[in-house]
Amino acid sequence: MTHAELFQLFTEDQRDREAMPPFPSPEAEAMLARDRARLARVEQIVADGGAVDAEDCFHAALVCQHGPELADIERAHELARRAVALDATHASARRLVCASEDRLLRRRGLPQRWGTQFIVGADGVWALEPLDGSVDDAERERQGLPSIAEQLARAERESRRTRQA
């Protein structure tokens, strides 16, 4: 049975990201404060043994994925991997394993493998973070990820949307 509070924290995290505020702004600072509070609560629930099934682990992982510290991303990756170990068919957790790996690599100054991470310039232009070329589109598809061409098209769409806002 899914942990209700982890689901609520996950839902709040996703709601904050539906209308991502521009950085820097008071709205962005408020969102980051909410992120920190959610992360602290998720860490306590996980430490208390509250993440027991794949869905719990996925919800906790996604909140951790948005944490500010490298250790938060490492925890996200660990929890996403645990979710997949508990349920290999959990498509969202499989994608999060890839995204958290990419985020870890980028935070360490290395190129990403899966093509899940973008950078947004001060001018609002989105770009795909550097790739190492070790993963092809067929493998991305097996993991439920978009192709690099689809990611580049997304970057273009988001850049247009950002510039129009």
ChimeraX commands (.cxc) that place a marker at each C-alpha (Angstrom):
marker #1 position 0.00,0.00,0.00 radius 0.5
marker #1 position 1.37,3.34,-1.03 radius 0.5
marker #1 position 2.42,5.75,1.72 radius 0.5
marker #1 position -0.13,8.60,1.59 radius 0.5
marker #1 position 2.22,11.33,2.80 radius 0.5
marker #1 position 4.95,10.39,0.30 radius 0.5
marker #1 position 2.32,10.59,-2.44 radius 0.5
marker #1 position 1.22,14.02,-1.17 radius 0.5
marker #1 position 4.81,15.32,-1.08 radius 0.5
marker #1 position 5.39,13.98,-4.60 radius 0.5
marker #1 position 2.17,15.65,-5.81 radius 0.5
marker #1 position 3.17,18.98,-4.29 radius 0.5
marker #1 position 6.62,18.71,-5.89 radius 0.5
marker #1 position 5.10,18.11,-9.30 radius 0.5
marker #1 position 2.53,20.89,-8.88 radius 0.5
marker #1 position 5.35,23.35,-8.15 radius 0.5
marker #1 position 7.00,22.35,-11.42 radius 0.5
marker #1 position 3.91,22.69,-13.61 radius 0.5
marker #1 position 4.29,26.47,-13.59 radius 0.5
marker #1 position 8.02,26.74,-13.04 radius 0.5
marker #1 position 8.80,30.28,-11.88 radius 0.5
marker #1 position 11.66,32.16,-13.51 radius 0.5
marker #1 position 15.00,32.13,-11.71 radius 0.5
marker #1 position 15.89,34.25,-9.88 radius 0.5
marker #1 position 12.61,35.51,-8.47 radius 0.5
marker #1 position 10.76,35.58,-5.16 radius 0.5
marker #1 position 8.49,32.83,-6.51 radius 0.5
marker #1 position 11.49,30.62,-7.31 radius 0.5
marker #1 position 12.95,31.21,-3.85 radius 0.5
marker #1 position 9.60,30.23,-2.31 radius 0.5
marker #1 position 9.52,27.04,-4.40 radius 0.5
marker #1 position 13.07,26.16,-3.30 radius 0.5
marker #1 position 12.05,26.64,0.33 radius 0.5
marker #1 position 9.12,24.27,-0.21 radius 0.5
marker #1 position 11.53,21.82,-1.88 radius 0.5
marker #1 position 13.78,21.87,1.19 radius 0.5
marker #1 position 10.85,21.25,3.53 radius 0.5
marker #1 position 9.55,18.38,1.37 radius 0.5
marker #1 position 13.00,16.86,1.13 radius 0.5
marker #1 position 13.47,16.94,4.90 radius 0.5
marker #1 position 10.13,15.22,5.42 radius 0.5
marker #1 position 10.84,12.59,2.74 radius 0.5
marker #1 position 14.21,11.84,4.34 radius 0.5
marker #1 position 12.48,11.29,7.69 radius 0.5
marker #1 position 9.81,9.02,6.21 radius 0.5
marker #1 position 12.44,6.95,4.39 radius 0.5
marker #1 position 14.64,6.75,7.51 radius 0.5
marker #1 position 11.61,5.53,9.47 radius 0.5
marker #1 position 11.04,2.74,6.93 radius 0.5
marker #1 position 8.02,4.37,5.28 radius 0.5
marker #1 position 9.09,3.70,1.68 radius 0.5
marker #1 position 8.15,0.05,1.32 radius 0.5
marker #1 position 6.89,-0.48,-2.22 radius 0.5
marker #1 position 8.01,0.63,-5.67 radius 0.5
marker #1 position 5.57,3.53,-5.76 radius 0.5
marker #1 position 6.77,4.83,-2.38 radius 0.5
marker #1 position 10.39,4.62,-3.50 radius 0.5
marker #1 position 9.58,6.40,-6.76 radius 0.5
marker #1 position 7.71,9.22,-4.99 radius 0.5
marker #1 position 10.54,9.69,-2.51 radius 0.5
marker #1 position 13.14,9.55,-5.30 radius 0.5
marker #1 position 11.48,12.26,-7.35 radius 0.5
marker #1 position 11.39,14.65,-4.40 radius 0.5
marker #1 position 15.06,13.89,-3.70 radius 0.5
marker #1 position 15.89,14.45,-7.38 radius 0.5
marker #1 position 15.00,18.12,-6.88 radius 0.5
marker #1 position 17.23,18.53,-3.82 radius 0.5
marker #1 position 20.12,21.01,-3.95 radius 0.5
marker #1 position 22.94,18.73,-2.82 radius 0.5
marker #1 position 24.82,15.96,-4.60 radius 0.5
marker #1 position 23.82,13.63,-1.76 radius 0.5
marker #1 position 20.15,14.35,-2.55 radius 0.5
marker #1 position 20.64,13.24,-6.15 radius 0.5
marker #1 position 22.57,10.17,-5.01 radius 0.5
marker #1 position 19.64,9.31,-2.73 radius 0.5
marker #1 position 17.20,9.86,-5.62 radius 0.5
marker #1 position 19.21,7.46,-7.78 radius 0.5
marker #1 position 19.34,4.86,-5.00 radius 0.5
marker #1 position 15.58,5.11,-4.36 radius 0.5
marker #1 position 14.73,4.96,-8.08 radius 0.5
marker #1 position 16.89,1.86,-8.46 radius 0.5
marker #1 position 15.14,0.32,-5.45 radius 0.5
marker #1 position 11.75,1.09,-7.03 radius 0.5
marker #1 position 12.82,-0.74,-10.21 radius 0.5
marker #1 position 14.17,-3.65,-8.16 radius 0.5
marker #1 position 10.77,-3.94,-6.50 radius 0.5
marker #1 position 8.87,-3.57,-9.77 radius 0.5
marker #1 position 10.83,-3.84,-13.02 radius 0.5
marker #1 position 7.75,-2.73,-14.97 radius 0.5
marker #1 position 7.52,0.65,-13.18 radius 0.5
marker #1 position 8.13,2.83,-16.25 radius 0.5
marker #1 position 8.43,6.13,-14.39 radius 0.5
marker #1 position 10.98,4.69,-11.99 radius 0.5
marker #1 position 12.99,3.28,-14.90 radius 0.5
marker #1 position 13.11,6.74,-16.49 radius 0.5
marker #1 position 14.06,8.30,-13.15 radius 0.5
marker #1 position 17.00,5.89,-12.79 radius 0.5
marker #1 position 18.33,7.32,-16.06 radius 0.5
marker #1 position 17.52,10.95,-15.20 radius 0.5
marker #1 position 19.11,10.72,-11.75 radius 0.5
marker #1 position 22.22,9.11,-13.25 radius 0.5
marker #1 position 22.46,11.96,-15.76 radius 0.5
marker #1 position 21.97,14.57,-13.06 radius 0.5
marker #1 position 24.69,12.95,-10.94 radius 0.5
marker #1 position 27.09,12.95,-13.87 radius 0.5
marker #1 position 26.40,16.61,-14.68 radius 0.5
marker #1 position 26.77,17.66,-11.03 radius 0.5
marker #1 position 30.16,15.95,-11.09 radius 0.5
marker #1 position 31.13,17.89,-14.21 radius 0.5
marker #1 position 30.85,14.88,-16.53 radius 0.5
marker #1 position 28.74,14.48,-19.68 radius 0.5
marker #1 position 25.37,12.79,-19.28 radius 0.5
marker #1 position 24.60,9.36,-20.78 radius 0.5
marker #1 position 20.84,9.35,-21.38 radius 0.5
marker #1 position 20.08,12.88,-22.60 radius 0.5
marker #1 position 17.62,13.85,-19.87 radius 0.5
marker #1 position 19.23,17.04,-18.57 radius 0.5
marker #1 position 18.87,20.53,-20.01 radius 0.5
marker #1 position 20.41,23.86,-19.19 radius 0.5
marker #1 position 18.49,27.11,-19.54 radius 0.5
marker #1 position 20.49,30.21,-20.31 radius 0.5
marker #1 position 19.80,33.66,-18.90 radius 0.5
marker #1 position 18.15,34.45,-22.25 radius 0.5
marker #1 position 15.65,31.60,-21.72 radius 0.5
marker #1 position 17.20,29.38,-24.39 radius 0.5
marker #1 position 17.15,25.68,-23.54 radius 0.5
marker #1 position 19.99,23.39,-24.55 radius 0.5
marker #1 position 20.66,19.72,-24.00 radius 0.5
marker #1 position 23.54,19.26,-21.57 radius 0.5
marker #1 position 26.65,17.55,-23.05 radius 0.5
marker #1 position 26.32,13.84,-23.86 radius 0.5
marker #1 position 29.02,11.18,-23.73 radius 0.5
marker #1 position 27.59,9.19,-26.66 radius 0.5
marker #1 position 27.58,5.87,-24.81 radius 0.5
marker #1 position 23.81,5.33,-25.11 radius 0.5
marker #1 position 21.99,5.12,-28.43 radius 0.5
marker #1 position 18.36,5.93,-29.16 radius 0.5
marker #1 position 17.40,2.24,-29.20 radius 0.5
marker #1 position 18.56,1.91,-25.58 radius 0.5
marker #1 position 16.83,5.17,-24.67 radius 0.5
marker #1 position 13.61,3.75,-26.13 radius 0.5
marker #1 position 14.01,0.54,-24.09 radius 0.5
marker #1 position 14.16,2.69,-20.97 radius 0.5
marker #1 position 11.09,4.69,-22.02 radius 0.5
marker #1 position 13.07,7.83,-22.85 radius 0.5
marker #1 position 12.70,10.10,-25.87 radius 0.5
marker #1 position 15.27,10.08,-28.64 radius 0.5
marker #1 position 17.92,12.79,-28.79 radius 0.5
marker #1 position 16.06,14.34,-31.76 radius 0.5
marker #1 position 12.91,14.50,-29.61 radius 0.5
marker #1 position 14.87,16.09,-26.77 radius 0.5
marker #1 position 16.37,18.70,-29.10 radius 0.5
marker #1 position 12.87,19.48,-30.39 radius 0.5
marker #1 position 11.70,19.84,-26.78 radius 0.5
marker #1 position 14.53,22.27,-26.09 radius 0.5
marker #1 position 13.43,24.35,-29.08 radius 0.5
marker #1 position 9.76,24.33,-27.98 radius 0.5
marker #1 position 10.66,25.29,-24.41 radius 0.5
marker #1 position 12.98,28.04,-25.65 radius 0.5
marker #1 position 10.16,29.53,-27.74 radius 0.5
marker #1 position 7.74,29.28,-24.82 radius 0.5
marker #1 position 10.21,30.87,-22.42 radius 0.5
marker #1 position 10.98,33.74,-24.78 radius 0.5
marker #1 position 7.26,34.40,-25.33 radius 0.5
marker #1 position 6.49,34.54,-21.60 radius 0.5
marker link #1:1,2 radius 0.2
marker link #1:2,3 radius 0.2
marker link #1:3,4 radius 0.2
marker link #1:4,5 radius 0.2
marker link #1:5,6 radius 0.2
marker link #1:6,7 radius 0.2
marker link #1:7,8 radius 0.2
marker link #1:8,9 radius 0.2
marker link #1:9,10 radius 0.2
marker link #1:10,11 radius 0.2
marker link #1:11,12 radius 0.2
marker link #1:12,13 radius 0.2
marker link #1:13,14 radius 0.2
marker link #1:14,15 radius 0.2
marker link #1:15,16 radius 0.2
marker link #1:16,17 radius 0.2
marker link #1:17,18 radius 0.2
marker link #1:18,19 radius 0.2
marker link #1:19,20 radius 0.2
marker link #1:20,21 radius 0.2
marker link #1:21,22 radius 0.2
marker link #1:22,23 radius 0.2
marker link #1:23,24 radius 0.2
marker link #1:24,25 radius 0.2
marker link #1:25,26 radius 0.2
marker link #1:26,27 radius 0.2
marker link #1:27,28 radius 0.2
marker link #1:28,29 radius 0.2
marker link #1:29,30 radius 0.2
marker link #1:30,31 radius 0.2
marker link #1:31,32 radius 0.2
marker link #1:32,33 radius 0.2
marker link #1:33,34 radius 0.2
marker link #1:34,35 radius 0.2
marker link #1:35,36 radius 0.2
marker link #1:36,37 radius 0.2
marker link #1:37,38 radius 0.2
marker link #1:38,39 radius 0.2
marker link #1:39,40 radius 0.2
marker link #1:40,41 radius 0.2
marker link #1:41,42 radius 0.2
marker link #1:42,43 radius 0.2
marker link #1:43,44 radius 0.2
marker link #1:44,45 radius 0.2
marker link #1:45,46 radius 0.2
marker link #1:46,47 radius 0.2
marker link #1:47,48 radius 0.2
marker link #1:48,49 radius 0.2
marker link #1:49,50 radius 0.2
marker link #1:50,51 radius 0.2
marker link #1:51,52 radius 0.2
marker link #1:52,53 radius 0.2
marker link #1:53,54 radius 0.2
marker link #1:54,55 radius 0.2
marker link #1:55,56 radius 0.2
marker link #1:56,57 radius 0.2
marker link #1:57,58 radius 0.2
marker link #1:58,59 radius 0.2
marker link #1:59,60 radius 0.2
marker link #1:60,61 radius 0.2
marker link #1:61,62 radius 0.2
marker link #1:62,63 radius 0.2
marker link #1:63,64 radius 0.2
marker link #1:64,65 radius 0.2
marker link #1:65,66 radius 0.2
marker link #1:66,67 radius 0.2
marker link #1:67,68 radius 0.2
marker link #1:68,69 radius 0.2
marker link #1:69,70 radius 0.2
marker link #1:70,71 radius 0.2
marker link #1:71,72 radius 0.2
marker link #1:72,73 radius 0.2
marker link #1:73,74 radius 0.2
marker link #1:74,75 radius 0.2
marker link #1:75,76 radius 0.2
marker link #1:76,77 radius 0.2
marker link #1:77,78 radius 0.2
marker link #1:78,79 radius 0.2
marker link #1:79,80 radius 0.2
marker link #1:80,81 radius 0.2
marker link #1:81,82 radius 0.2
marker link #1:82,83 radius 0.2
marker link #1:83,84 radius 0.2
marker link #1:84,85 radius 0.2
marker link #1:85,86 radius 0.2
marker link #1:86,87 radius 0.2
marker link #1:87,88 radius 0.2
marker link #1:88,89 radius 0.2
marker link #1:89,90 radius 0.2
marker link #1:90,91 radius 0.2
marker link #1:91,92 radius 0.2
marker link #1:92,93 radius 0.2
marker link #1:93,94 radius 0.2
marker link #1:94,95 radius 0.2
marker link #1:95,96 radius 0.2
marker link #1:96,97 radius 0.2
marker link #1:97,98 radius 0.2
marker link #1:98,99 radius 0.2
marker link #1:99,100 radius 0.2
marker link #1:100,101 radius 0.2
marker link #1:101,102 radius 0.2
marker link #1:102,103 radius 0.2
marker link #1:103,104 radius 0.2
marker link #1:104,105 radius 0.2
marker link #1:105,106 radius 0.2
marker link #1:106,107 radius 0.2
marker link #1:107,108 radius 0.2
marker link #1:108,109 radius 0.2
marker link #1:109,110 radius 0.2
marker link #1:110,111 radius 0.2
marker link #1:111,112 radius 0.2
marker link #1:112,113 radius 0.2
marker link #1:113,114 radius 0.2
marker link #1:114,115 radius 0.2
marker link #1:115,116 radius 0.2
marker link #1:116,117 radius 0.2
marker link #1:117,118 radius 0.2
marker link #1:118,119 radius 0.2
marker link #1:119,120 radius 0.2
marker link #1:120,121 radius 0.2
marker link #1:121,122 radius 0.2
marker link #1:122,123 radius 0.2
marker link #1:123,124 radius 0.2
marker link #1:124,125 radius 0.2
marker link #1:125,126 radius 0.2
marker link #1:126,127 radius 0.2
marker link #1:127,128 radius 0.2
marker link #1:128,129 radius 0.2
marker link #1:129,130 radius 0.2
marker link #1:130,131 radius 0.2
marker link #1:131,132 radius 0.2
marker link #1:132,133 radius 0.2
marker link #1:133,134 radius 0.2
marker link #1:134,135 radius 0.2
marker link #1:135,136 radius 0.2
marker link #1:136,137 radius 0.2
marker link #1:137,138 radius 0.2
marker link #1:138,139 radius 0.2
marker link #1:139,140 radius 0.2
marker link #1:140,141 radius 0.2
marker link #1:141,142 radius 0.2
marker link #1:142,143 radius 0.2
marker link #1:143,144 radius 0.2
marker link #1:144,145 radius 0.2
marker link #1:145,146 radius 0.2
marker link #1:146,147 radius 0.2
marker link #1:147,148 radius 0.2
marker link #1:148,149 radius 0.2
marker link #1:149,150 radius 0.2
marker link #1:150,151 radius 0.2
marker link #1:151,152 radius 0.2
marker link #1:152,153 radius 0.2
marker link #1:153,154 radius 0.2
marker link #1:154,155 radius 0.2
marker link #1:155,156 radius 0.2
marker link #1:156,157 radius 0.2
marker link #1:157,158 radius 0.2
marker link #1:158,159 radius 0.2
marker link #1:159,160 radius 0.2
marker link #1:160,161 radius 0.2
marker link #1:161,162 radius 0.2
marker link #1:162,163 radius 0.2
marker link #1:163,164 radius 0.2
marker link #1:164,165 radius 0.2
view
